[in-house]
């Protein structure tokens, strides 16, 4: 089986030769360390990245032009990974990047999505967002008119015709969606977390107008894309949970988010897309029933330290597709912890519908020797 066939068979709980052999990705600092410990460099691999930059592996939807791992992929002969349709689903045209302040450690600037971000120059921590583009109804109307027009012009890659031709005979999975395709995450990107949370109660009509408009924009784009190529699944990026639970209540989810999921996933089903995966870190136990009701068929990355045990989830939701679920901290600890972790998930791998891998990017405190041991042992249970 090729990578595309294997992925689809796994997600559909169908017979397959083995599960896909993927990793979600790595921090650039991790790869830098491994190159000093024995990992050969690859001529196509990214270079010049700060340690906190993400480098995508096979199991994380990759858009052409983004940093992508080749060194680990080649060293272990991993399967071809997921490619994401090269499109602009959110703010477009982008805001011009403008530096507002700078010192020896940080830089503050207007980002492409209109947020004002302060970041460490070494990118060893997440950006500290200081301001967001939507502050009230007036700023929303202006943004909608200027940068969220329901017009696909320029939103697909200049190489789109060539890409469509390449997709026809692909042997890797192709996905539509990803950032900026997310219901909760899009609101957060436009309003900011605190303002969004208040808006659910103080300005519900504004929230609903934002979501309604984004839905129309997304569906217009997807209609155009799917008129020219098929895809293998759809992908939402949300990150709407933290270590102990969801950031929104079931009531808020039902009132604002669920109708959007249902409409978009209904569109996907009408166009023959039967797999919808959603990426949200943290503890998502309380949201799983709502995601399923909204048409989501699978989740990742199942962070173990946040209480997301794929064994328990499979018992509770036997047909939920899962990716990730291996505690990255076991790779720090060493062979004994790795063996125990892989023994824990092995029965789920054999039952189908599950692609095992680390539960987020592999961190730089994982020694190359430990990672090599993990990859050898993981291959034995695929």
Rosetta blueprint (number, residue, H / E / L):
1 X L
2 X L
3 X H
4 X H
5 X H
6 X H
7 X H
8 X H
9 X H
10 X H
11 X H
12 X L
13 X L
14 X L
15 X L
16 X L
17 X L
18 X L
19 X L
20 X L
21 X L
22 X L
23 X L
24 X L
25 X E
26 X E
27 X E
28 X H
29 X H
30 X H
31 X H
32 X H
33 X H
34 X H
35 X H
36 X H
37 X H
38 X L
39 X L
40 X L
41 X L
42 X L
43 X L
44 X L
45 X L
46 X L
47 X L
48 X L
49 X L
50 X L
51 X L
52 X L
53 X L
54 X E
55 X E
56 X E
57 X L
58 X L
59 X L
60 X L
61 X L
62 X E
63 X L
64 X L
65 X L
66 X L
67 X L
68 X E
69 X L
70 X L
71 X H
72 X H
73 X H
74 X H
75 X H
76 X H
77 X L
78 X L
79 X L
80 X L
81 X L
82 X L
83 X E
84 X E
85 X L
86 X L
87 X E
88 X L
89 X L
90 X L
91 X L
92 X L
93 X L
94 X L
95 X L
96 X L
97 X L
98 X E
99 X E
100 X E
101 X E
102 X E
103 X L
104 X L
105 X L
106 X E
107 X E
108 X E
109 X E
110 X E
111 X L
112 X L
113 X L
114 X L
115 X L
116 X E
117 X E
118 X E
119 X E
120 X E
121 X L
122 X L
123 X L
124 X L
125 X L
126 X L
127 X L
128 X E
129 X E
130 X E
131 X E
132 X L
133 X L
134 X L
135 X L
136 X L
137 X H
138 X H
139 X H
140 X H
141 X H
142 X H
143 X H
144 X H
145 X H
146 X H
147 X H
148 X L
149 X L
150 X L
151 X L
152 X L
153 X L
154 X L
155 X L
156 X E
157 X L
158 X L
159 X L
160 X H
161 X H
162 X H
163 X H
164 X H
165 X H
166 X H
167 X H
168 X L
169 X L
170 X L
171 X L
172 X L
173 X L
174 X E
175 X E
176 X E
177 X E
178 X L
179 X L
180 X L
181 X L
182 X L
183 X H
184 X H
185 X H
186 X H
187 X H
188 X H
189 X H
190 X H
191 X H
192 X L
193 X H
194 X H
195 X H
196 X H
197 X H
198 X H
199 X H
200 X H
201 X H
202 X H
203 X L
204 X H
205 X H
206 X H
207 X H
208 X H
209 X H
210 X H
211 X H
212 X H
213 X H
214 X H
215 X H
216 X H
217 X H
218 X H
219 X H
220 X H
221 X H
222 X H
223 X H
224 X H
225 X H
226 X H
227 X L
228 X L
229 X L
230 X L
231 X L
232 X L
233 X E
234 X E
235 X E
236 X E
237 X E
238 X L
239 X L
240 X L
241 X E
242 X E
243 X L
244 X L
245 X E
246 X E
247 X L
248 X L
249 X L
250 X H
251 X H
252 X H
253 X H
254 X H
255 X H
256 X H
257 X H
258 X H
259 X H
260 X H
261 X H
262 X H
263 X H
264 X H
265 X H
266 X H
267 X H
268 X H
269 X H
270 X H
271 X L
272 X L
273 X L
274 X L
275 X L
276 X E
277 X E
278 X E
279 X E
280 X L
281 X L
282 X L
283 X L
284 X L
285 X H
286 X H
287 X H
288 X H
289 X H
290 X H
291 X H
292 X H
293 X H
294 X L
295 X L
296 X L
297 X L
298 X E
299 X E
300 X E
301 X E
302 X L
303 X L
304 X H
305 X H
306 X H
307 X L
308 X L
309 X L
310 X H
311 X H
312 X H
313 X H
314 X H
315 X H
316 X H
317 X L
318 X L
319 X L
320 X L
321 X E
322 X E
323 X E
324 X E
325 X E
326 X E
327 X L
328 X H
329 X H
330 X H
331 X H
332 X H
333 X H
334 X L
335 X H
336 X H
337 X H
338 X H
339 X H
340 X H
341 X H
342 X H
343 X H
344 X H
345 X H
346 X H
347 X H
348 X H
349 X H
350 X H
351 X L
352 X L
353 X L
354 X E
355 X E
356 X E
357 X E
358 X E
359 X L
360 X L
361 X L
362 X E
363 X L
364 X L
365 X L
366 X L
367 X L
368 X H
369 X H
370 X H
371 X H
372 X H
373 X H
374 X H
375 X H
376 X H
377 X H
378 X H
379 X H
380 X L
381 X L
382 X L
